[in-house]
Amino acid sequence: MSADDTWRGEARSGAAWFGHRVRALLPRGADYRAMRIAPGRDLIAGITVGVVALPLALAFGITSGLGAAAGLITAIVAGTVAAVFGGSNLQISGPTGAMTVVLVPIVAEYGANGVLVVGLMAGLLLVVMAIAGLGRYVRFIPLPVIEGFTLGIAVIIALQQVPSALGVDVSGEQVVIVAVKSVGQWVTSPQWVPVAIAAGVAGLMIVAARLRIKPAVPVALIAVVAATIVVQVADLDVATIGALPSTLPLPSLPAFTFSDLRILIAPAVAVAALAALESLLSATVADAMSVSQRHDPDRELFGQGLANVASPLFGGIPATAAIARTAVNVRSGAVSRLSAIVHSAVLLVVVLALSTVVGLIPLAALAGVLIATALRMVEVSSLRALLHSGRSDTLVLVITFVATVALDLATAVILGIVAAGAIALRQVARSATLTETPLQEVAGSDSHTAEERELLDEHIIAFRFEGPLFFGGAHSALLELAEVSDIRVVILRLAHLTTLDATGAAVLSDTIRGLENRGITVLLSGLPERFSPRLAATGILDHLAEQNHVFSHTPDAIAHARRHVARDGHHLSS
């Protein structure tokens, strides 16, 4: 076969694999047959979550820097596309607090158009991740990382609302600095009306949640409507949302150059990582809340990817699945993705018929909604459990939390995972044990007298190694072996060795050579066959084998050790 034929065969094989993966990610008939099971329940759930989503979509759009209209468009377009193509029947997608935290610095540095380009790129990255089958790996993120991440996001969302809640105009990239400046500006010229509105809305939502009051209409919407009516009737001078479009804009590509793509790749990766993380976590929560629903992680990434490609075309911001709105959807009785589609339809009706009324909502009222939402994001019981579970989990949580607030979300997750991985490696390394074992324990039938065995024990020692021997703790694990003295023969039992990497093999080899240089003979017994190539690569295995110092069974090694001691002149008395 020629090189061209080989290349063509590989190309056809690659194309076939790609086609198979894409087909596996496309919607299935079963997804839509489920819509016929209980359409009434889905309709009610969709309307309920649509009403809940309205103030949040507006607030997150404003917080992102692209305006309330962008938040509504995102909830409508991304919510619909993700519902149709996603891997969960219960997921609600749209703008989220976590995503706005990422978008604020992007808007500050690259402008609104930069955000749209980042959204497109992130969407394409999510599609690639789905085709590559990376969705299943997100579930391995440690719980302390997730909790620290969530707590940090909650703090950032609350801090972002300080300017609107105080009725001051302060902007910037670092939320802590912006919040401090806002307080300073307010102190010099206090405005009590915005404070009262924000506090009233947030207080009503928190009290209702504490008392478990669940009216037919969401408390957030009641609070926002009440605040809007009060402002209009009393003719109070406070900032409002302002004009909103009464139609959806036509889709169009945002302007960009190839140099823009190179500059925006890092923010796009951060957005894609966050979208993947939040969406798959939300889908996992939805599965846990339902009876029989199970999401497909790769299909969920695919749906979120397409949603983030579609949203910027209409002027929307990057979207993810929303855990709070998904929870409302499940609790409202949703059984299929029809409820998510209805949720988007409700918001579309608002744009088409109620845009003028929505524009009258005070910004302080939306700030109150988000402050209450941030407080409710913090699961005190989960945090308390983690803080009491051990110092390592607490350390990972604190690292992730501080990095989330002080740096950025992608860096925070990476640092959290690295910290958790380092601690896990340390714990695994500590599980390795090197234990001295009496020769009689493994020698089997022994015809020697007690006096003879005592004499042998003065010159032969056996160590049993259990657990992993790898870079994380190879030196410490073999420390006792390296310090052996006043012994003629060391028998190293390796039958219970579970892991051996290149570092572990090198340290073991160096330790054996060090003992031999001090005149101590080393015998290996029970080395698992799968580790032989790695140890052979150091040269020590062949060296020992040439001297007949490698044994399958420990009793054979002990017998050889006795003969070796005898040859050295330490003969047994008869």
ChimeraX attribute file (.defattr): number of C-alpha atoms within 10 A of each C-alpha:
attribute: neighborCount
match mode: 1-to-1
recipient: residues
	/A:1	5
	/A:2	7
	/A:3	8
	/A:4	9
	/A:5	10
	/A:6	11
	/A:7	11
	/A:8	12
	/A:9	12
	/A:10	12
	/A:11	12
	/A:12	12
	/A:13	12
	/A:14	12
	/A:15	12
	/A:16	12
	/A:17	13
	/A:18	14
	/A:19	12
	/A:20	12
	/A:21	16
	/A:22	15
	/A:23	12
	/A:24	13
	/A:25	21
	/A:26	15
	/A:27	15
	/A:28	12
	/A:29	8
	/A:30	8
	/A:31	17
	/A:32	15
	/A:33	10
	/A:34	15
	/A:35	18
	/A:36	12
	/A:37	12
	/A:38	14
	/A:39	16
	/A:40	15
	/A:41	16
	/A:42	28
	/A:43	19
	/A:44	18
	/A:45	24
	/A:46	28
	/A:47	22
	/A:48	22
	/A:49	27
	/A:50	29
	/A:51	18
	/A:52	21
	/A:53	29
	/A:54	21
	/A:55	25
	/A:56	27
	/A:57	27
	/A:58	26
	/A:59	30
	/A:60	29
	/A:61	26
	/A:62	20
	/A:63	24
	/A:64	29
	/A:65	22
	/A:66	22
	/A:67	20
	/A:68	27
	/A:69	26
	/A:70	27
	/A:71	30
	/A:72	31
	/A:73	30
	/A:74	31
	/A:75	36
	/A:76	30
	/A:77	28
	/A:78	34
	/A:79	32
	/A:80	26
	/A:81	24
	/A:82	32
	/A:83	29
	/A:84	23
	/A:85	24
	/A:86	34
	/A:87	27
	/A:88	28
	/A:89	29
	/A:90	29
	/A:91	34
	/A:92	38
	/A:93	32
	/A:94	33
	/A:95	31
	/A:96	27
	/A:97	26
	/A:98	24
	/A:99	24
	/A:100	27
	/A:101	24
	/A:102	20
	/A:103	27
	/A:104	22
	/A:105	20
	/A:106	22
	/A:107	19
	/A:108	16
	/A:109	12
	/A:110	15
	/A:111	14
	/A:112	20
	/A:113	17
	/A:114	22
	/A:115	30
	/A:116	27
	/A:117	26
	/A:118	32
	/A:119	30
	/A:120	26
	/A:121	24
	/A:122	32
	/A:123	31
	/A:124	21
	/A:125	23
	/A:126	31
	/A:127	26
	/A:128	15
	/A:129	19
	/A:130	25
	/A:131	23
	/A:132	12
	/A:133	16
	/A:134	15
	/A:135	21
	/A:136	12
	/A:137	12
	/A:138	16
	/A:139	13
	/A:140	8
	/A:141	15
	/A:142	16
	/A:143	16
	/A:144	26
	/A:145	28
	/A:146	21
	/A:147	21
	/A:148	27
	/A:149	26
	/A:150	23
	/A:151	25
	/A:152	26
	/A:153	26
	/A:154	25
	/A:155	20
	/A:156	24
	/A:157	24
	/A:158	22
	/A:159	22
	/A:160	27
	/A:161	25
	/A:162	26
	/A:163	25
	/A:164	24
	/A:165	28
	/A:166	25
	/A:167	23
	/A:168	20
	/A:169	12
	/A:170	16
	/A:171	17
	/A:172	14
	/A:173	15
	/A:174	17
	/A:175	23
	/A:176	17
	/A:177	14
	/A:178	20
	/A:179	22
	/A:180	15
	/A:181	19
	/A:182	21
	/A:183	18
	/A:184	13
	/A:185	17
	/A:186	17
	/A:187	11
	/A:188	8
	/A:189	10
	/A:190	15
	/A:191	15
	/A:192	12
	/A:193	17
	/A:194	26
	/A:195	20
	/A:196	17
	/A:197	28
	/A:198	31
	/A:199	20
	/A:200	20
	/A:201	28
	/A:202	25
	/A:203	17
	/A:204	19
	/A:205	25
	/A:206	20
	/A:207	12
	/A:208	15
	/A:209	14
	/A:210	9
	/A:211	9
	/A:212	9
	/A:213	12
	/A:214	10
	/A:215	9
	/A:216	7
	/A:217	11
	/A:218	16
	/A:219	20
	/A:220	28
	/A:221	20
	/A:222	15
	/A:223	23
	/A:224	25
	/A:225	19
	/A:226	16
	/A:227	21
	/A:228	23
	/A:229	15
	/A:230	13
	/A:231	19
	/A:232	14
	/A:233	8
	/A:234	9
	/A:235	9
	/A:236	13
	/A:237	11
	/A:238	17
	/A:239	15
	/A:240	17
	/A:241	19
	/A:242	17
	/A:243	14
	/A:244	19
	/A:245	16
	/A:246	16
	/A:247	14
	/A:248	16
	/A:249	11
	/A:250	8
	/A:251	12
	/A:252	11
	/A:253	13
	/A:254	16
	/A:255	10
	/A:256	12
	/A:257	7
	/A:258	8
	/A:259	8
	/A:260	14
	/A:261	15
	/A:262	9
	/A:263	13
	/A:264	19
	/A:265	15
	/A:266	14
	/A:267	21
	/A:268	24
	/A:269	19
	/A:270	20
	/A:271	29
	/A:272	32
	/A:273	20
	/A:274	21
	/A:275	27
	/A:276	28
	/A:277	21
	/A:278	23
	/A:279	27
	/A:280	30
	/A:281	20
	/A:282	25
	/A:283	28
	/A:284	20
	/A:285	17
	/A:286	26
	/A:287	19
	/A:288	12
	/A:289	14
	/A:290	16
	/A:291	8
	/A:292	8
	/A:293	16
	/A:294	16
	/A:295	18
	/A:296	18
	/A:297	26
	/A:298	27
	/A:299	25
	/A:300	29
	/A:301	34
	/A:302	31
	/A:303	30
	/A:304	37
	/A:305	34
	/A:306	24
	/A:307	33
	/A:308	36
	/A:309	28
	/A:310	26
	/A:311	28
	/A:312	29
	/A:313	20
	/A:314	21
	/A:315	26
	/A:316	30
	/A:317	36
	/A:318	39
	/A:319	36
	/A:320	34
	/A:321	29
	/A:322	24
	/A:323	23
	/A:324	18
	/A:325	23
	/A:326	23
	/A:327	20
	/A:328	20
	/A:329	28
	/A:330	24
	/A:331	14
	/A:332	19
	/A:333	19
	/A:334	27
	/A:335	23
	/A:336	26
	/A:337	26
	/A:338	27
	/A:339	33
	/A:340	32
	/A:341	24
	/A:342	24
	/A:343	30
	/A:344	31
	/A:345	20
	/A:346	19
	/A:347	22
	/A:348	22
	/A:349	14
	/A:350	20
	/A:351	21
	/A:352	13
	/A:353	13
	/A:354	15
	/A:355	19
	/A:356	16
	/A:357	13
	/A:358	22
	/A:359	19
	/A:360	19
	/A:361	25
	/A:362	28
	/A:363	28
	/A:364	32
	/A:365	31
	/A:366	33
	/A:367	33
	/A:368	32
	/A:369	30
	/A:370	28
	/A:371	29
	/A:372	25
	/A:373	21
	/A:374	21
	/A:375	17
	/A:376	15
	/A:377	16
	/A:378	18
	/A:379	12
	/A:380	12
	/A:381	9
	/A:382	12
	/A:383	17
	/A:384	11
	/A:385	11
	/A:386	18
	/A:387	17
	/A:388	10
	/A:389	11
	/A:390	10
	/A:391	11
	/A:392	17
	/A:393	19
	/A:394	20
	/A:395	19
	/A:396	25
	/A:397	29
	/A:398	21
	/A:399	21
	/A:400	32
	/A:401	27
	/A:402	16
	/A:403	22
	/A:404	26
	/A:405	22
	/A:406	15
	/A:407	13
	/A:408	18
	/A:409	26
	/A:410	21
	/A:411	14
	/A:412	23
	/A:413	24
	/A:414	14
	/A:415	18
	/A:416	28
	/A:417	21
	/A:418	14
	/A:419	20
	/A:420	24
	/A:421	14
	/A:422	13
	/A:423	16
	/A:424	14
	/A:425	16
	/A:426	13
	/A:427	14
	/A:428	16
	/A:429	20
	/A:430	16
	/A:431	14
	/A:432	22
	/A:433	18
	/A:434	18
	/A:435	15
	/A:436	16
	/A:437	14
	/A:438	13
	/A:439	19
	/A:440	13
	/A:441	8
	/A:442	14
	/A:443	14
	/A:444	10
	/A:445	8
	/A:446	9
	/A:447	8
	/A:448	12
	/A:449	12
	/A:450	10
	/A:451	12
	/A:452	14
	/A:453	15
	/A:454	11
	/A:455	15
	/A:456	20
	/A:457	17
	/A:458	12
	/A:459	18
	/A:460	22
	/A:461	21
	/A:462	23
	/A:463	19
	/A:464	17
	/A:465	21
	/A:466	19
	/A:467	20
	/A:468	23
	/A:469	29
	/A:470	23
	/A:471	17
	/A:472	20
	/A:473	20
	/A:474	22
	/A:475	18
	/A:476	15
	/A:477	25
	/A:478	19
	/A:479	12
	/A:480	13
	/A:481	19
	/A:482	17
	/A:483	10
	/A:484	14
	/A:485	12
	/A:486	10
	/A:487	14
	/A:488	23
	/A:489	25
	/A:490	24
	/A:491	25
	/A:492	25
	/A:493	26
	/A:494	20
	/A:495	19
	/A:496	14
	/A:497	19
	/A:498	15
	/A:499	16
	/A:500	21
	/A:501	16
	/A:502	15
	/A:503	17
	/A:504	23
	/A:505	25
	/A:506	22
	/A:507	19
	/A:508	23
	/A:509	18
	/A:510	15
	/A:511	19
	/A:512	22
	/A:513	18
	/A:514	14
	/A:515	20
	/A:516	15
	/A:517	10
	/A:518	11
	/A:519	14
	/A:520	20
	/A:521	21
	/A:522	22
	/A:523	24
	/A:524	24
	/A:525	21
	/A:526	17
	/A:527	19
	/A:528	14
	/A:529	9
	/A:530	10
	/A:531	15
	/A:532	14
	/A:533	12
	/A:534	17
	/A:535	21
	/A:536	14
	/A:537	14
	/A:538	17
	/A:539	13
	/A:540	18
	/A:541	18
	/A:542	16
	/A:543	14
	/A:544	17
	/A:545	13
	/A:546	10
	/A:547	9
	/A:548	13
	/A:549	19
	/A:550	23
	/A:551	20
	/A:552	16
	/A:553	15
	/A:554	24
	/A:555	18
	/A:556	14
	/A:557	26
	/A:558	24
	/A:559	11
	/A:560	17
	/A:561	24
	/A:562	19
	/A:563	13
	/A:564	17
	/A:565	18
	/A:566	13
	/A:567	10
	/A:568	10
	/A:569	8
	/A:570	15
	/A:571	15
	/A:572	15
	/A:573	9
	/A:574	7
